[in-house]
């Protein structure tokens, strides 16, 4: 899909007032406007204001904002959700999308104000808005339990949104046991286990995530096929006996050097013919998009870890080759998010990489 072009000064309204656009979206979610309009005949402004407890002035401003953005539609003074929102309510993805909006509003929005400082200093300056001393978001969130709960809830929703790509594009043919490194609350392992009944899984992550994962695994009725273990993925030994290693939404968090170190650890843990799979949002090798990845990168620049970013496909090809993997293959997704899987095989002959990182 082509990226949006700025062809006139009028086109500058989106980037200039992007913060206001998000807040209009967030207001529609948090105030309950879109839920109110779901499944109902078109409502007029007076009925909407009365239902939401808003004054006529506030109602007019909200409706103007969300309608100009195409989130709602107006006809003869009556309003309904736009087509995309109506589809999300029908197919059950609205709850997921609402969680993503909450994630952006509660965790990401304020730290984005530190983007300029983050770029100037080449580190995640927005992290200073969170309590604690850790150098990444994951070690600071436990100091604010309500935000940590929100984070894991929303990360689960992000994974539910993108899991269809992972399930469709991760080739587990011949795999008997998969190691899910940094697997969080096991949402990815659960999705893959349901789609691949002959495969067993081990989830590795920090103790707080593992505790949540064990509960989710039990709820899914998959305790016999998925286990969760606490692990420092950079320093603790990986458990033996796995013929595939998965990094799902992990290699956007760390620096190129750390990503290469993780892939080398995966290579050492795998038998000959073992497979590594990397599942992430990816940017284009051309360096001009997609827009989703370009804007989502602001979160990685300001918050997650000191050197996190959304990398292009070519970066993973180079790291996989340098770590000793061959038969490297891309499997892009085909949804509105630019997620995909890139895989390699131990002992298959390395592919020459071309992407170079600069610190």
C-alpha positions as CSV (number, residue, x, y, z in Angstrom):
1,X,0.0,0.0,0.0
2,X,1.5,3.4,-1.0
3,X,2.3,5.8,1.8
4,X,0.3,9.0,2.3
5,X,1.9,11.9,0.3
6,X,1.9,15.5,1.3
7,X,0.7,17.1,-2.0
8,X,-0.6,20.4,-0.7
9,X,-0.6,22.5,2.4
10,X,-4.0,21.2,3.3
11,X,-2.4,17.8,3.6
12,X,-0.3,19.1,6.5
13,X,-3.3,19.1,8.8
14,X,-2.9,15.4,9.6
15,X,0.7,15.6,10.8
16,X,0.2,19.0,12.4
17,X,-2.8,18.0,14.4
18,X,-2.0,14.3,14.8
19,X,-2.0,14.6,18.6
20,X,-5.6,16.1,18.5
21,X,-6.7,13.3,16.0
22,X,-5.6,10.6,18.5
23,X,-7.3,12.4,21.4
24,X,-10.6,12.6,19.4
25,X,-10.3,8.8,18.8
26,X,-9.5,8.2,22.5
27,X,-12.4,10.4,23.6
28,X,-14.8,8.5,21.4
29,X,-13.6,5.2,23.0
30,X,-13.4,6.4,26.6
31,X,-16.6,8.3,26.6
32,X,-18.4,5.4,25.0
33,X,-19.6,7.1,21.8
34,X,-18.7,4.3,19.5
35,X,-20.2,1.6,21.8
36,X,-23.3,3.8,22.0
37,X,-23.7,3.9,18.2
38,X,-23.0,0.2,17.7
39,X,-26.0,-1.7,16.5
40,X,-28.4,1.3,16.8
41,X,-30.2,3.3,14.3
42,X,-28.7,6.7,13.6
43,X,-28.8,9.0,16.6
44,X,-29.0,12.8,16.7
45,X,-26.6,15.0,18.6
46,X,-29.1,15.7,21.4
47,X,-29.7,12.0,22.1
48,X,-25.9,11.3,22.0
49,X,-25.1,14.1,24.4
50,X,-27.8,13.0,26.8
51,X,-26.6,9.4,26.7
52,X,-23.0,10.3,27.2
53,X,-23.7,13.0,29.8
54,X,-22.1,15.8,27.7
55,X,-23.2,19.4,27.2
56,X,-24.4,20.4,23.7
57,X,-21.1,22.3,23.2
58,X,-18.9,19.3,24.1
59,X,-21.1,17.0,22.0
60,X,-20.8,19.1,19.0
61,X,-17.0,19.3,19.3
62,X,-16.7,15.5,19.8
63,X,-19.0,14.7,16.9
64,X,-17.2,17.2,14.6
65,X,-13.8,15.7,15.4
66,X,-14.7,12.0,15.0
67,X,-16.8,12.6,11.9
68,X,-14.1,14.7,10.1
69,X,-11.7,11.8,10.8
70,X,-14.1,9.3,9.2
71,X,-14.7,7.4,12.5
72,X,-18.4,8.3,12.4
73,X,-20.7,9.3,9.6
74,X,-23.3,12.1,9.6
75,X,-26.5,12.3,7.5
76,X,-29.3,14.8,8.0
77,X,-28.0,15.6,11.5
78,X,-27.9,12.0,12.6
79,X,-24.8,9.9,13.3
80,X,-23.6,6.3,13.1
81,X,-20.2,4.6,13.2
82,X,-18.1,4.6,10.1
83,X,-17.8,1.5,8.0
84,X,-14.5,0.3,9.5
85,X,-15.7,0.6,13.1
86,X,-19.0,-1.1,12.2
87,X,-16.9,-4.0,10.8
88,X,-14.8,-4.2,13.9
89,X,-17.9,-4.5,16.1
90,X,-19.3,-7.2,13.9
91,X,-16.2,-9.3,13.7
92,X,-15.3,-9.1,17.4
93,X,-12.1,-7.1,17.0
94,X,-13.4,-3.9,18.5
95,X,-12.4,-5.0,22.1
96,X,-8.9,-5.5,20.8
97,X,-8.8,-2.1,19.1
98,X,-10.1,-0.4,22.2
99,X,-7.3,-2.0,24.3
100,X,-4.7,-0.7,21.8
101,X,-6.2,2.8,22.1
102,X,-6.0,2.6,25.9
103,X,-2.3,1.4,25.6
104,X,-1.5,4.4,23.5
105,X,-3.4,6.8,25.7
106,X,-2.2,5.6,29.1
107,X,1.3,4.3,28.5
108,X,2.7,5.9,25.3
109,X,1.1,9.3,24.7
110,X,3.0,11.4,27.3
111,X,6.4,9.8,26.7
112,X,6.1,10.7,23.0
113,X,6.6,14.3,24.0
114,X,10.2,13.2,24.6
115,X,10.8,12.1,21.1
116,X,13.1,15.0,20.2
117,X,15.2,14.3,23.3
118,X,15.3,10.6,22.6
119,X,16.6,11.2,19.1
120,X,19.2,13.8,20.2
121,X,20.5,11.5,22.9
122,X,19.9,8.2,21.1
123,X,18.1,6.7,24.0
124,X,14.6,6.1,25.4
125,X,14.2,9.5,27.3
126,X,10.5,8.9,27.8
127,X,11.3,6.1,30.3
128,X,12.0,8.8,32.9
129,X,8.2,9.3,33.3
130,X,8.0,5.8,34.9
131,X,9.0,4.9,38.4
132,X,12.0,2.7,39.1
133,X,15.7,2.5,38.0
134,X,15.7,-0.1,35.2
135,X,16.9,1.0,31.7
136,X,13.9,-0.5,30.0
137,X,10.1,-0.4,30.4
138,X,9.8,-4.0,31.4
139,X,11.9,-3.6,34.6
140,X,10.1,-0.4,35.6
141,X,6.5,-1.4,35.2
142,X,6.4,-3.6,38.4
143,X,6.8,-0.3,40.3
144,X,3.4,0.8,39.1
145,X,1.2,-2.4,39.3
146,X,-1.9,-0.8,37.7
147,X,0.2,0.2,34.6
148,X,1.8,-3.2,34.6
149,X,-1.6,-4.9,34.5
150,X,-2.7,-2.5,31.7
151,X,0.5,-3.2,29.8
152,X,0.1,-7.0,29.8
153,X,-3.6,-6.7,29.0
154,X,-2.9,-4.5,26.0
155,X,0.1,-6.6,24.9
156,X,-2.2,-9.5,24.8
157,X,-4.6,-7.5,22.6
158,X,-1.7,-6.5,20.3
159,X,-0.9,-10.2,20.0
160,X,-4.5,-11.2,19.4
161,X,-4.6,-8.7,16.6
162,X,-1.4,-10.0,14.9
163,X,-1.6,-13.7,15.9
164,X,-3.4,-14.7,12.6
165,X,-0.3,-13.6,10.8
166,X,2.0,-15.6,13.1
167,X,-0.2,-18.7,12.8
168,X,-0.5,-18.5,9.0
169,X,3.2,-17.7,8.3
170,X,5.1,-19.7,10.9
171,X,6.0,-23.0,9.2
172,X,6.2,-25.6,12.0
173,X,6.3,-28.6,9.6
174,X,8.3,-31.4,11.3
175,X,8.7,-29.4,14.6
176,X,8.2,-31.4,17.7
177,X,9.0,-28.9,20.4
178,X,9.3,-25.1,20.2
179,X,11.0,-22.7,22.5
180,X,9.2,-19.3,22.8
181,X,11.9,-16.9,24.0
182,X,10.4,-13.8,25.7
183,X,7.0,-15.3,25.2
184,X,5.2,-13.1,27.7
185,X,1.8,-14.4,28.9
186,X,2.0,-17.3,26.4
187,X,-0.6,-15.8,24.0
188,X,1.5,-16.7,21.0
189,X,2.3,-20.2,22.2
190,X,-1.4,-20.8,22.9
191,X,-2.3,-19.6,19.4
192,X,0.4,-21.8,17.8
193,X,-0.5,-24.8,19.9
194,X,-4.1,-24.7,18.9
195,X,-3.1,-24.5,15.2
196,X,-0.3,-27.2,15.5
197,X,-1.7,-30.0,17.7
198,X,1.4,-32.1,17.4
199,X,3.8,-29.5,18.8
200,X,4.8,-28.9,22.4
201,X,6.0,-25.5,23.7
202,X,8.2,-23.9,26.3
203,X,7.7,-20.2,27.2
204,X,10.7,-18.3,28.6
205,X,10.3,-14.9,30.2
206,X,10.7,-12.8,33.4
207,X,9.1,-14.2,36.6
208,X,6.2,-11.8,36.6
209,X,5.2,-12.7,33.0
210,X,5.7,-16.4,33.7
211,X,3.2,-16.3,36.6
212,X,0.6,-14.7,34.3
213,X,1.5,-17.2,31.5
214,X,0.8,-20.2,33.7
215,X,-2.6,-19.0,34.5
216,X,-3.4,-18.3,30.8
217,X,-2.1,-21.7,29.8
218,X,-4.3,-23.4,32.4
219,X,-7.3,-21.4,31.3
220,X,-6.7,-22.6,27.7
221,X,-6.5,-26.2,28.8
222,X,-3.0,-26.6,27.4
223,X,-1.0,-27.2,30.6
224,X,-0.1,-30.6,29.1
225,X,1.5,-29.1,26.0
226,X,2.9,-25.7,27.1
227,X,5.1,-25.0,30.1
228,X,6.4,-21.6,31.3
229,X,9.9,-21.1,32.8
230,X,11.5,-18.0,34.4
231,X,14.6,-17.1,32.5
232,X,17.0,-14.2,31.8
233,X,17.0,-14.7,28.0
234,X,20.4,-13.1,27.6
235,X,22.3,-14.9,30.4
236,X,20.5,-18.1,31.6
237,X,20.9,-21.3,29.6
238,X,18.1,-22.2,27.3
239,X,16.4,-25.6,28.1
240,X,17.5,-28.4,25.8
241,X,15.4,-30.6,23.6
242,X,13.8,-28.0,21.2
243,X,14.0,-28.2,17.5
244,X,12.6,-24.7,16.9
245,X,13.1,-21.3,18.6
246,X,10.6,-18.4,18.2
247,X,11.3,-14.7,18.9
248,X,7.8,-13.1,18.8
249,X,7.8,-9.3,19.1
250,X,11.1,-9.5,20.8
251,X,13.7,-8.4,18.3
252,X,12.2,-4.9,18.0
253,X,13.1,-4.3,21.7
254,X,16.9,-4.7,21.5
255,X,19.9,-3.3,19.8
256,X,21.4,-5.0,16.7
257,X,24.2,-6.4,18.9
258,X,21.7,-7.8,21.4
259,X,19.6,-9.3,18.6
260,X,22.6,-11.0,17.1
261,X,23.5,-12.3,20.6
262,X,20.0,-13.8,21.0
263,X,20.1,-15.4,17.6
264,X,23.5,-16.9,18.3
265,X,22.1,-18.3,21.6
266,X,19.2,-19.8,19.6
267,X,21.7,-21.3,17.1
268,X,23.7,-22.9,20.0
269,X,20.6,-24.3,21.5
270,X,19.3,-25.9,18.3
271,X,20.2,-29.2,16.7
272,X,21.4,-29.4,13.1
273,X,18.4,-28.7,10.9
274,X,16.7,-26.8,13.8
275,X,14.7,-23.7,12.8
276,X,14.5,-20.2,14.2
277,X,11.5,-18.0,13.5
278,X,11.4,-14.2,14.1
279,X,7.9,-12.6,14.2
280,X,7.8,-8.8,14.3
281,X,6.4,-5.7,12.7
282,X,8.9,-4.9,9.9
283,X,9.8,-1.8,8.0
284,X,10.5,-1.8,4.3
285,X,14.1,-2.1,3.0
286,X,13.4,0.9,0.9
287,X,13.3,3.1,4.0
288,X,10.1,4.9,3.1
289,X,7.4,3.0,5.0
290,X,5.0,1.5,5.7
291,X,3.4,4.4,7.6
292,X,2.3,2.0,10.5
293,X,5.9,1.1,11.1
294,X,7.2,4.6,10.7
295,X,4.9,6.0,13.4
296,X,5.0,3.1,15.7
297,X,8.7,3.6,15.8
298,X,8.2,6.7,17.9
299,X,7.1,4.3,20.8
300,X,10.3,2.3,20.4
301,X,12.4,5.4,20.2
302,X,11.1,7.0,23.4
303,X,10.1,4.2,25.7
304,X,10.8,0.5,25.5
305,X,14.6,0.1,25.7
306,X,17.7,2.2,25.0
307,X,18.3,0.9,21.4
308,X,14.9,-0.6,20.4
309,X,13.5,0.1,16.9
310,X,11.4,-1.4,14.1
311,X,14.1,-2.9,11.8
312,X,13.8,-3.6,8.1
313,X,13.6,-7.2,6.7
314,X,17.2,-7.0,5.5
315,X,18.5,-6.5,9.0
316,X,17.1,-9.8,10.1
317,X,18.6,-11.5,7.1
318,X,22.0,-10.2,7.9
319,X,21.8,-11.2,11.6
320,X,20.5,-14.7,10.8
321,X,23.4,-15.2,8.4
322,X,25.9,-13.9,10.8
323,X,24.5,-16.2,13.6
324,X,25.0,-19.2,11.3
325,X,21.5,-19.8,9.9
326,X,20.9,-20.5,6.2
327,X,17.8,-21.1,4.0
328,X,16.6,-17.7,5.2
329,X,13.0,-17.0,4.1
330,X,10.6,-14.0,4.4
331,X,6.9,-14.6,4.9
332,X,5.2,-11.2,5.0
333,X,1.7,-10.9,6.4
334,X,-1.3,-9.7,4.3
335,X,-3.2,-7.6,6.9
336,X,-3.2,-3.9,7.7
337,X,-0.4,-4.3,10.1
338,X,3.1,-4.9,8.6
339,X,3.9,-8.0,10.6
340,X,5.6,-11.0,9.2
341,X,7.9,-14.0,9.9
342,X,11.5,-14.5,8.8
343,X,13.0,-17.9,9.4
344,X,16.4,-19.7,9.1
345,X,17.7,-23.2,9.5
346,X,20.8,-24.3,11.3
347,X,23.3,-25.9,9.1
348,X,21.7,-24.9,5.8
349,X,24.4,-22.5,4.6
350,X,24.4,-18.8,5.4
351,X,22.8,-16.1,3.3
352,X,24.8,-13.0,2.5
353,X,23.3,-10.0,4.4
354,X,23.4,-6.5,3.1
355,X,21.9,-4.3,5.9
356,X,24.3,-2.5,8.2
357,X,23.3,-0.9,11.5
358,X,24.8,2.3,12.9
359,X,24.6,2.9,16.6
